[in-house]
C-alpha cells in the first residue's frame, strides 16, 4: 500500500477528492501535522519541478495561489440573491478572488502542503444566520460588502477546515436562513457593521444572540488564531446573549469575552480593562515569562486599534486630551515591552513556535512605534491601521527617561543584527536625555568599538532576513 501511495505521488496523480476545496480539503491544525504526514509518505527524489524547490519557496508559491490577501479583487463584491428551499443563496455578479484551487488536487504531497497554507493563511469564518425574516438576512449580507467564498448550503454545512463558527440568532429563531464562508480579513468590516446596527437600532442588540466557536488553532504565539478571530469581537457591545465555546480556548477567556460583548460600551471601563491586561503582562515580564508577557502586550495593541477602527472611534477621539494621552502612553509601554520580549524570544531557541513569530522586522517595528510615540511624534504611522480616528498624542507628556529608554532598546536590537551605525545614532540621542545612564554608556562604548564605516548600512538586516 505504501508503495502504491509513493508511486501515485511521484506520478503526480490527481487526488480523488472532487468539488469545492473548502468542503473537501484536509484541515491539519498545526504545521507538525503536515510534516508527520509527509514523512509517512517516504518519498524519494520527486520528479515534479515544484517539489524540487525548498519547502519555504513552495509555501510562498502556495500563498500567491491560495491566499486571499494576494488574490483579492480590487472591485467591490456584488451578488444576486435568490432563495431555494427557504434558504438564501448568493450568486456573484462581479469578480471575487483569483484563487488557483486546482493545485489542491495535484497530488497527495502538494495537497497536504497547500491545504494547510490555504486554511491557515485565510482563516475562514463560517457565518450562520437564524432569522424568521429572510429579507433581513439578505439586507445584512449585501450591506456588509464582504467577499464570500461560498454560500452553497450543501457544501458549507460539510466544512471541516474553517477556523471559526459564528451563529447570529434573532429572538431564539430556529430557522437557518443562510450560511456563508468568508476569510478573516473581512472580519473587522463585518464587526463594524454589526456595531453600527447596535448604535443606530439599540433594540437590534437586545434581540440577537451570538455564538462563537473556535474550531482550529492554525497559529501559535502572539499571532495566535484567537487573537485574530476572537479578540476583535470585544469591540462589539450591547448584545443580549453571547456564548463562546470553551473547547479550544480557556473557560476564563470565554467568560471574559462574553461579559465584554454583553455590556454597554464605556470608554473609561474599556481603558481600565486594557490597563489590567498590560499589568498582567508586566507581571509575567518581571518573572522572565516573555512569551506569556508578549501575548498580553499584543492583545492590548490589537484591542486599541480595533476600537478606533470601529464605530466607537469618533467617541474615543472626542474624549479629553488626558484620556487620549493615557491611550498613547499605554501603547508606548506595550510596544516597548513587546519589542524586548520579541528580542528575548529571538535569542531563545527553547521557546519553540514562539521564535517563529519573532522575526527581526516585527521586533524593529515594535521598537520604532515606541520611539515614534515618545520622541518623533509620528503617530500617524503608529496608528495607521485605525485611521482616520487617531488619538491625540502630546510629545511633552513623555519624560526624558521614557524617550531615552525607547532609543536604548531600539539600539540593542540594532546591535543584535550588526547595525552598529544606527545603534550609535540611537544611543547618542538616548544620552542627551539621560547623560549619566550607565547601561546606555556601556552600550554606546560597545557599539562604537564594533562600528565599521566600511560596512554598508542595512547589510545587517539583509543577513538576518
C-alpha positions as CSV (number, residue, x, y, z in Angstrom):
1,X,0.0,0.0,0.0
2,X,2.8,2.4,0.9
3,X,4.4,1.6,-2.5
4,X,1.2,2.5,-4.3
5,X,1.0,5.8,-2.5
6,X,4.6,6.6,-3.3
7,X,4.2,5.8,-7.0
8,X,1.0,7.8,-7.2
9,X,2.7,10.8,-5.6
10,X,5.7,10.6,-7.9
11,X,3.5,10.4,-11.0
12,X,1.5,13.5,-9.8
13,X,-1.7,11.5,-9.8
14,X,-4.7,13.6,-9.1
15,X,-6.4,13.4,-5.7
16,X,-9.7,11.5,-5.7
17,X,-11.3,14.4,-3.9
18,X,-13.6,16.4,-6.1
19,X,-15.7,19.6,-5.8
20,X,-15.0,22.7,-3.7
21,X,-11.7,22.6,-1.9
22,X,-13.2,24.2,1.2
23,X,-15.6,21.4,1.7
24,X,-13.2,18.5,0.9
25,X,-9.6,19.5,1.7
26,X,-7.9,18.3,4.8
27,X,-7.5,20.6,7.8
28,X,-4.4,19.9,9.8
29,X,-4.4,22.1,12.9
30,X,-0.6,22.7,13.0
31,X,2.4,22.6,10.7
32,X,3.6,19.5,12.5
33,X,0.6,17.5,11.3
34,X,1.7,18.2,7.7
35,X,5.3,17.3,8.4
36,X,4.3,14.0,10.0
37,X,2.0,13.0,7.1
38,X,4.6,13.9,4.5
39,X,7.2,11.9,6.4
40,X,4.9,8.9,6.3
41,X,4.9,9.0,2.5
42,X,8.7,8.2,2.4
43,X,9.0,9.9,-0.9
44,X,12.3,9.6,-2.8
45,X,13.6,12.3,-5.2
46,X,10.5,14.0,-6.6
47,X,10.1,14.2,-10.3
48,X,7.8,17.3,-10.1
49,X,9.8,20.6,-10.7
50,X,7.7,22.2,-7.9
51,X,8.7,19.5,-5.4
52,X,12.4,20.0,-6.2
53,X,12.1,23.5,-4.7
54,X,12.8,24.1,-1.0
55,X,9.7,24.0,1.2
56,X,10.0,27.7,2.1
57,X,9.7,28.6,-1.6
58,X,6.8,26.2,-2.2
59,X,4.9,27.8,0.7
60,X,5.4,31.2,-0.9
61,X,4.0,29.9,-4.2
62,X,1.1,28.3,-2.4
63,X,0.4,31.7,-0.7
64,X,0.3,33.5,-4.1
65,X,-2.1,30.9,-5.4
66,X,-4.3,30.4,-2.4
67,X,-4.0,33.4,0.0
68,X,-6.9,35.9,-0.5
69,X,-4.6,38.7,0.6
70,X,-2.8,38.2,-2.8
71,X,-5.8,37.3,-4.8
72,X,-8.2,40.0,-3.6
73,X,-10.2,41.6,-6.4
74,X,-10.0,45.5,-6.2
75,X,-13.5,45.8,-7.4
76,X,-16.4,45.7,-4.9
77,X,-18.2,42.4,-4.2
78,X,-21.7,42.2,-5.7
79,X,-24.2,39.4,-5.6
80,X,-27.5,38.4,-7.0
81,X,-29.5,36.8,-4.1
82,X,-32.0,34.0,-4.7
83,X,-34.0,31.7,-2.4
84,X,-34.1,28.0,-2.6
85,X,-35.8,25.7,0.0
86,X,-36.2,28.7,2.4
87,X,-32.5,29.5,2.4
88,X,-30.8,32.4,0.9
89,X,-28.0,31.9,-1.7
90,X,-25.7,34.4,-3.3
91,X,-24.7,34.3,-6.9
92,X,-21.6,36.5,-7.5
93,X,-22.1,39.1,-10.3
94,X,-18.6,40.6,-10.0
95,X,-15.0,39.3,-9.8
96,X,-14.2,37.8,-6.4
97,X,-10.9,36.0,-5.8
98,X,-8.5,34.8,-8.4
99,X,-7.6,31.7,-6.4
100,X,-6.0,28.8,-8.1
101,X,-7.6,26.0,-6.1
102,X,-6.6,23.4,-8.7
103,X,-3.3,23.0,-7.0
104,X,-5.1,21.3,-4.1
105,X,-5.9,18.4,-6.4
106,X,-2.4,17.9,-7.9
107,X,-1.1,15.1,-5.8
108,X,-1.0,13.9,-2.2
109,X,2.1,15.7,-1.1
110,X,1.2,19.0,-2.7
111,X,-2.4,18.7,-1.4
112,X,-1.1,18.3,2.2
113,X,1.2,21.2,2.0
114,X,-1.0,23.6,0.1
115,X,-4.2,22.9,2.0
116,X,-2.5,23.8,5.2
117,X,-1.5,27.1,3.6
118,X,-5.0,27.6,2.3
119,X,-6.7,27.3,5.7
120,X,-4.0,28.9,7.9
121,X,-3.4,31.9,5.7
122,X,-7.1,32.8,5.2
123,X,-8.6,31.6,8.5
124,X,-12.0,31.1,7.1
125,X,-15.1,32.0,9.1
126,X,-18.4,30.2,8.6
127,X,-21.4,32.5,9.3
128,X,-24.8,31.1,10.1
129,X,-27.8,33.4,10.3
130,X,-31.0,32.4,12.0
131,X,-34.0,34.7,11.4
132,X,-37.7,34.5,10.7
133,X,-37.4,37.3,8.1
134,X,-35.3,36.1,5.1
135,X,-35.3,39.6,3.6
136,X,-33.5,41.0,6.7
137,X,-30.8,38.3,6.2
138,X,-30.4,39.4,2.6
139,X,-30.0,43.0,3.6
140,X,-27.4,42.2,6.2
141,X,-25.3,40.2,3.8
142,X,-25.5,42.7,1.0
143,X,-24.8,45.8,3.1
144,X,-21.6,44.4,4.7
145,X,-20.0,44.0,1.2
146,X,-18.0,41.0,2.4
147,X,-16.2,38.8,-0.1
148,X,-17.9,35.5,0.4
149,X,-16.1,32.4,-0.8
150,X,-19.1,30.1,-0.8
151,X,-22.8,30.2,0.0
152,X,-23.9,26.7,-1.2
153,X,-25.6,25.2,1.9
154,X,-24.8,21.7,0.9
155,X,-21.1,22.4,0.8
156,X,-20.9,24.9,3.6
157,X,-22.6,22.5,6.1
158,X,-19.9,19.9,5.5
159,X,-16.9,22.2,6.1
160,X,-14.3,21.0,8.5
161,X,-11.3,23.2,7.7
162,X,-12.6,26.6,8.7
163,X,-11.2,28.3,11.9
164,X,-14.3,29.9,13.4
165,X,-18.0,29.2,13.6
166,X,-20.3,32.2,14.1
167,X,-24.0,32.0,14.7
168,X,-26.3,35.1,14.8
169,X,-29.7,34.2,16.1
170,X,-32.7,36.6,16.3
171,X,-35.2,36.1,19.1
172,X,-34.4,32.4,19.6
173,X,-35.3,31.7,15.9
174,X,-34.6,28.1,14.8
175,X,-34.9,28.9,11.1
176,X,-31.5,28.8,9.4
177,X,-31.7,31.3,6.6
178,X,-28.2,31.4,5.2
179,X,-24.7,30.0,5.7
180,X,-21.7,31.7,4.1
181,X,-17.9,31.4,4.3
182,X,-15.5,34.4,4.2
183,X,-11.8,34.9,5.0
184,X,-10.9,36.6,8.3
185,X,-9.6,39.6,6.5
186,X,-13.2,40.8,6.3
187,X,-14.0,40.2,10.0
188,X,-13.3,43.8,11.1
189,X,-15.6,45.2,8.4
190,X,-18.3,42.8,9.5
191,X,-18.0,43.6,13.2
192,X,-18.0,47.3,12.4
193,X,-21.3,46.9,10.5
194,X,-22.8,45.0,13.5
195,X,-21.7,47.7,15.9
196,X,-23.3,50.4,13.7
197,X,-26.5,48.3,13.8
198,X,-26.4,48.3,17.6
199,X,-25.8,52.1,17.6
200,X,-28.5,53.1,15.1
201,X,-31.0,50.5,16.3
202,X,-30.4,49.9,20.0
203,X,-33.0,47.1,20.1
204,X,-31.0,45.1,17.5
205,X,-28.5,44.0,20.1
206,X,-31.3,43.2,22.6
207,X,-33.0,41.0,20.1
208,X,-30.0,38.9,19.0
209,X,-27.7,36.2,20.4
210,X,-24.2,35.4,19.1
211,X,-22.5,32.1,19.4
212,X,-18.7,31.8,18.7
213,X,-16.8,28.6,18.4
214,X,-13.1,28.5,17.6
215,X,-12.6,25.2,15.8
216,X,-8.9,25.1,14.9
217,X,-5.8,26.9,16.2
218,X,-3.8,27.2,13.0
219,X,-1.4,29.7,14.5
220,X,0.6,29.9,17.8
221,X,2.3,32.5,19.8
222,X,1.4,36.3,19.8
223,X,-0.1,36.0,16.3
224,X,-2.4,33.3,17.6
225,X,-5.7,32.4,15.9
226,X,-7.8,33.5,18.9
227,X,-6.1,37.0,18.7
228,X,-7.1,37.3,15.1
229,X,-10.5,35.8,15.3
230,X,-11.9,36.3,18.8
231,X,-10.2,39.5,20.2
232,X,-11.9,41.8,17.6
233,X,-15.3,40.8,18.9
234,X,-14.6,42.8,22.1
235,X,-15.3,45.9,20.1
236,X,-19.0,44.7,19.9
237,X,-21.2,45.7,22.9
238,X,-24.8,45.5,24.0
239,X,-25.6,42.0,22.7
240,X,-28.5,40.3,24.5
241,X,-26.8,36.9,24.8
242,X,-23.3,35.7,23.9
243,X,-22.0,32.2,24.1
244,X,-18.3,31.5,23.5
245,X,-17.3,27.8,23.3
246,X,-14.5,27.0,25.7
247,X,-13.4,23.9,23.8
248,X,-10.3,25.4,22.3
249,X,-9.9,28.5,24.4
250,X,-9.8,28.6,28.2
251,X,-13.0,29.0,30.2
252,X,-11.8,32.2,31.8
253,X,-11.1,33.7,28.4
254,X,-14.5,32.7,27.0
255,X,-16.2,34.1,30.1
256,X,-14.4,37.5,29.8
257,X,-15.3,37.8,26.1
258,X,-18.9,37.0,26.8
259,X,-19.1,39.7,29.5
260,X,-17.4,42.3,27.3
261,X,-19.8,41.8,24.4
262,X,-22.9,41.8,26.6
263,X,-22.1,45.0,28.5
264,X,-22.7,48.6,27.3
265,X,-19.6,50.3,26.0
266,X,-17.8,52.6,28.4
267,X,-14.5,54.2,27.3
268,X,-13.3,54.5,30.9
269,X,-14.1,50.9,31.8
270,X,-12.7,49.8,28.4
271,X,-9.4,51.5,29.1
272,X,-9.3,50.1,32.7
273,X,-9.6,46.6,31.3
274,X,-6.7,47.2,29.0
275,X,-4.5,48.6,31.7
276,X,-5.2,45.4,33.8
277,X,-4.2,43.3,30.8
278,X,-1.0,45.3,30.4
279,X,-0.2,44.9,34.1
280,X,-0.7,41.1,33.8
281,X,1.9,41.2,31.0
282,X,4.2,43.2,33.2
283,X,4.0,40.7,35.9
284,X,4.9,37.9,33.5
285,X,7.7,40.1,32.1
286,X,9.2,40.6,35.6
287,X,9.3,36.8,36.0
288,X,11.0,36.3,32.7
289,X,8.0,34.7,31.1
290,X,8.5,36.6,27.9
291,X,6.2,34.5,25.7
292,X,3.2,35.0,28.1
293,X,4.0,38.7,28.6
294,X,4.1,39.4,24.8
295,X,0.7,37.7,24.4
296,X,-0.7,40.3,26.8
297,X,1.0,43.3,25.2
298,X,0.0,42.3,21.6
299,X,-3.6,41.8,22.7
300,X,-3.7,45.3,24.2
301,X,-2.4,46.8,21.0
302,X,-4.9,44.8,18.9
303,X,-7.8,46.0,21.1
304,X,-6.6,49.6,21.0
305,X,-6.6,49.6,17.2
306,X,-9.8,47.7,16.8
307,X,-11.9,50.1,18.9
308,X,-10.6,53.1,16.9
309,X,-11.4,51.3,13.7
310,X,-14.9,50.6,14.9
311,X,-17.9,52.9,15.2
312,X,-16.6,53.9,18.7
313,X,-13.6,55.7,17.0
314,X,-15.5,59.0,16.9
315,X,-16.4,58.7,20.5
316,X,-12.8,57.9,21.5
317,X,-11.2,60.9,19.8
318,X,-13.8,63.2,21.4
319,X,-12.7,62.3,24.9
320,X,-10.5,64.6,26.9
321,X,-6.8,65.2,25.9
322,X,-5.7,63.4,29.1
323,X,-7.7,60.3,28.2
324,X,-6.2,60.2,24.7
325,X,-2.7,60.7,26.1
326,X,-3.3,57.8,28.5
327,X,-4.1,55.6,25.5
328,X,-0.9,56.7,23.7
329,X,1.2,56.1,26.9
330,X,-0.4,52.6,27.2
331,X,0.5,51.8,23.7
332,X,4.0,53.1,24.1
333,X,4.6,50.8,27.1
334,X,3.2,47.8,25.3
335,X,5.2,48.4,22.1
336,X,8.4,49.0,24.1
337,X,8.0,45.8,26.2
338,X,6.8,43.6,23.4
339,X,9.9,44.6,21.4
340,X,12.1,43.5,24.3
341,X,10.1,40.2,24.6
342,X,10.5,39.6,20.9
343,X,14.2,40.2,21.2
344,X,14.5,37.7,24.0
345,X,12.3,35.2,22.1
346,X,14.5,35.5,19.0
347,X,17.6,34.6,21.1
348,X,16.0,31.7,22.9
349,X,15.6,28.6,20.7
350,X,13.9,26.7,23.5
351,X,10.8,28.9,23.0
352,X,9.8,26.7,20.1
353,X,7.0,28.1,18.0
354,X,7.3,31.5,19.7
355,X,10.5,32.3,17.8
356,X,8.8,31.6,14.5
357,X,6.8,34.8,15.0
358,X,9.7,36.9,16.4
359,X,11.2,37.9,13.1
360,X,13.5,40.9,13.2
361,X,11.3,43.1,11.2
362,X,8.5,42.7,13.7
363,X,10.9,43.4,16.6
364,X,12.1,46.6,14.9
365,X,8.5,47.7,14.1
366,X,7.5,47.5,17.7
367,X,10.6,49.5,18.8
368,X,10.0,52.1,16.0
369,X,6.4,52.6,17.2
370,X,7.6,53.2,20.8
371,X,10.2,55.7,19.6
372,X,7.7,57.5,17.3
373,X,5.2,57.9,20.1
374,X,7.7,59.2,22.7
375,X,10.2,61.1,20.5
376,X,9.3,61.7,16.8
377,X,5.6,62.1,17.4
378,X,4.8,60.3,14.1
379,X,1.6,58.8,15.5
380,X,0.0,58.8,12.0
381,X,2.4,56.0,11.2
382,X,1.8,54.1,14.5
383,X,-1.9,54.4,14.3
384,X,-2.2,53.9,10.5
385,X,-4.3,50.8,11.0
386,X,-7.0,52.7,12.8
387,X,-7.2,55.8,10.6
388,X,-9.0,58.2,10.3
389,X,-9.6,58.0,14.1
390,X,-6.3,58.7,15.8
391,X,-5.9,59.6,19.5
392,X,-4.1,62.9,20.1
393,X,-0.6,62.5,21.3
394,X,1.3,65.1,23.3
395,X,5.1,64.6,23.0
396,X,5.7,66.8,26.0
397,X,3.8,64.2,28.1
398,X,6.8,61.8,27.9
399,X,9.7,62.1,30.3
400,X,13.3,62.2,29.3
401,X,13.7,58.8,30.8
402,X,10.9,57.4,28.6
403,X,12.4,58.8,25.5
404,X,15.9,57.5,26.4
405,X,14.5,54.1,27.2
406,X,12.8,53.8,23.8
407,X,16.0,54.8,22.0
408,X,18.2,52.5,24.1
409,X,16.1,49.4,23.5
410,X,15.9,50.1,19.7
411,X,19.7,50.4,19.8
412,X,20.0,47.0,21.4
413,X,18.0,45.5,18.5
414,X,20.3,47.3,16.0
415,X,23.4,45.8,17.7
416,X,21.9,42.3,17.6
417,X,21.6,42.4,13.8
418,X,25.0,44.2,13.4
419,X,23.7,47.6,12.5
420,X,26.2,49.5,14.8
421,X,25.9,52.8,12.9
422,X,22.2,53.0,13.6
423,X,22.8,51.9,17.2
424,X,25.3,54.6,17.8
425,X,22.8,57.2,16.5
426,X,20.1,56.0,18.9
427,X,22.4,55.7,21.8
428,X,23.8,59.2,21.3
429,X,20.2,60.5,21.3
430,X,19.5,58.5,24.4
431,X,22.4,60.0,26.2
432,X,21.1,63.5,25.5
433,X,18.0,62.6,27.6
434,X,19.9,60.5,30.2
435,X,23.6,61.7,30.3
436,X,24.6,59.5,33.2
437,X,22.8,56.3,32.4
438,X,25.5,53.6,32.9
439,X,23.6,51.0,30.7
440,X,23.4,53.4,27.8
441,X,27.0,54.5,28.2
442,X,28.2,50.8,28.2
443,X,26.2,50.0,25.1
444,X,27.4,53.1,23.3
445,X,31.0,52.2,24.0
446,X,30.5,48.7,22.7
447,X,28.6,50.0,19.6
448,X,31.4,52.5,18.8
449,X,34.0,49.8,19.2
450,X,32.3,47.4,16.8
451,X,31.2,50.0,14.2
452,X,32.9,49.6,10.9
453,X,32.4,52.6,8.5
454,X,33.2,50.3,5.5
455,X,30.1,48.2,6.1
456,X,27.1,49.5,4.1
457,X,24.1,50.5,6.3
458,X,21.4,47.9,6.1
459,X,23.7,44.9,5.5
460,X,23.0,43.5,8.9
461,X,19.2,43.3,8.2
462,X,19.9,41.5,4.9
463,X,22.0,38.9,6.7
464,X,19.2,38.1,9.3
465,X,16.5,38.1,6.6
